[in-house]
Amino acid sequence: MLPHFFFDLTDGQSLLRDDLGIEVEDVDTAVEQALIVIDEMHADGSLTEAGADWDLNIRNQSGIILKKIKVT
């Protein structure tokens, strides 16, 4: 069974929690997938509309944040 990772977005005040997540081989693959999501959000204007500095936190099923990626 593959590990489950979640991608949460935060600007330090607001938190958009990922309740679905993805199953991938390891945290490095989760980072690769997160970067794809970030590129898609830039392309469709989602991040521009947000107007703030956002981070994407990758957490495991236990809720532990494993990586933080700056998205804006």
Buried (B, 14 or more C-beta within 10 A) or exposed (E): EEBBBBBBBBBEEEEEEBEEBBEBEEBEBBBEBBEEBBEEBEEEEBBEEBEEEBBBBBBBEEEEEBBEBEBB
